[in-house]
Amino acid sequence: MLLNNYDVIVVGGGHAGVEAAAAASNMGSSVLLVTMNLQTIAQMSCNPAMGGIAKGQILREIDALGGGSGIITDKTMIQFKMLNTSKGPAMWSPRAQSDRMRFAEEWRLHLERISTLDFFQDTVSSLLIKNNELCGVKTSMGFEINSKAVILTNGTFLNGLIHIGEKQFGGGRMGDSPVHGITEQLIGLGFDAGRMKTGTPPRVDGRSLDYSKMTVQRGDEKPKTFSFIPDEIPFLKRKQANCYMTYTNQTVHDILKEGFDRSPMFNGSIKSIGPRYCPSIEDKINRFADKDRHQIFVEPEGWDTVEVYVNGFSTSLPQDIQIKAIKEIEGFKNAKIFRPGYAIEYDYFPPTQLKNTLETKLIDNLYFAGQINGTTGYEEAASQGLIAGINAHLKCKEKDAFVLGREEAYIGVLIDDLITKGTEEPYRMFTSRAEYRILLRQDNADERLTPLGNKIGLASDERMIKLEKKKENILELYSYLEKTSVLPNEINAILEENETPKVTQSTKIATILSRPQINLDKINTLAAVNKLLENNYSEEEKEQVEIKIKYQGYIEKEKDNADKLIRLENINIPNSFDYSKLNSLSFEAREKLNKIKPQTIGQAKRISGISPSDVSVLLIYMGR
Ligand code: FAD
């Protein structure tokens, strides 16, 4: 280990840390990853799955920019599903069940292949600050390591406190020590800190379950990949793993209720707010008292392990209650518990203290990424790590910052939401958070972001060449379908079969395809289409053409709206701007604008409490 003068030090090897370290080092910075335990790099603390609604879109965006999480997910998935296919393409969200152990192993190997990345196993105990300038970190073994920039990605470890029933003990997650001192130092430096909580379900021995009592949940027949440049995907060569579904019942609920007086959730031991959309089972039966059952998804943790994740049964009730209740779930009569469920409270830093590069406003060259910013989820963490890693590198090399707009990426929405609105409960991404979701689809993430990733030196030229070829093919297929017509006698039988009105005259194939009942597969018996498809367009290319034809009107409208937003985003506000002088702003607006210090009028507009008239005042002051 060099132990000195790195460009960037990344603290923590979780989902944010690995992306940050890979991005900064792949772009050419010398990087040191300091993490408490090199054995737990990219450990999935909770469910063994990547992607899902809106999270799948983020994963594809990370890949399109040149990040690693999509590639690693492809290499280690055991089941793939495209969620929401009954809805429009803006909602399609890829999700993979992952092999937990392989996922961590592949990430470690991926990082070890980067020559400008060094590793050190130790706990960072404080930041090194001399003459008010950040110059590196100090570790608990007493090493002082210098760097130009530091990225903190401590996850749930800062003053982490684990709860199981009345038991409470310090931990960053089960089996790992908590980290003390960093929060206290940052507060001393002027940062605000808060406390959040999250929880996880028990893991059980799959050999003790009776799957015949559950409903099988299979993967998609035609699984896809997360990466736009898929490597060899071992999983495509074997049968996908099955998941299963079962339910809780009234007996389970009654047993769980017996433990409520010893529940840290209900007896006041846990004071912090948890993720609203991942409630514990005790929370569910308490809040939805009229429901006599709740879904439980039984998910294998990997190809070669018997350990199973009990999705939907997150709990911090006493262990005896957990064991007694779980055995009453259909199929779980003989269940043996590997690890109990638990809740954890940890410190976070309200993200309004960050710039849009994820650098802190208070200390130059200090970046925060991941759960430390009040988010929840691997994908949210990974995408922040990627952006922090990119920007730490760019700043070290005195290059322009890299920022994604809300109209460009879910990652742009995520960071803008965090730095503008902050969050008082664990923040997770949803499609509803994005105004322009028809533009931000999972299928076009490469078109949106690979050119940007390539320009900053992260996405490879190989990706760009692949993208250019794909765009050419899409254009060729699209133009052909736009100008080629079919006669009623060629198409009407197909239209009738698909319960859509017949045509009476020669009609362009694109017009036929714009009908919701019709897709390319349904008309591939037409001579004109058949001949063309022989040209071997990929499934992705065909899908893109269909989307372009079917949703063109919506896409154009959203592009117009996005252009309006861009105009406001292009009006910068100087960081030193003093809002207190603007008496025509409301008092609330002056207070909030001075606190958050938005970087553009667009960002100012999104701060809660800023009215359209406040925005007009700002526009006048900025000379518009
Ligand atoms: P982490 O993955 O926590 O990684 C932090 C890393 O930093 C670790 O490797 C740690 O060893 C290292 N580290 C910390 N401090 C130091 C230091 N001072 N020096 C050196 N190394 C350090 N997400 C969901 O989406 N849904 C859920 O239901 C859910 N439940 C969860 C339940 C539990 C019990 C836990 C612990 C997490 C849960 N999560 C859940 C959150 C998910 O695990 C995180 O969002 C994600 O892992 C955050 O990534 P991260 O990189 O920010 O932090």
Boltz pocket constraint, residues with backbone or C-beta under 6 A from the ligand:
constraints:
  - pocket:
      binder: B
      contacts: [[A, 11], [A, 12], [A, 13], [A, 14], [A, 15], [A, 16], [A, 17], [A, 34], [A, 35], [A, 36], [A, 37], [A, 40], [A, 41], [A, 42], [A, 43], [A, 44], [A, 45], [A, 46], [A, 47], [A, 122], [A, 123], [A, 124], [A, 125], [A, 153], [A, 154], [A, 155], [A, 156], [A, 157], [A, 158], [A, 172], [A, 173], [A, 176], [A, 179], [A, 182], [A, 198], [A, 199], [A, 200], [A, 278], [A, 342], [A, 343], [A, 344], [A, 369], [A, 370], [A, 371], [A, 372], [A, 375], [A, 376], [A, 377], [A, 378], [A, 381], [A, 382]]
      max_distance: 6.0
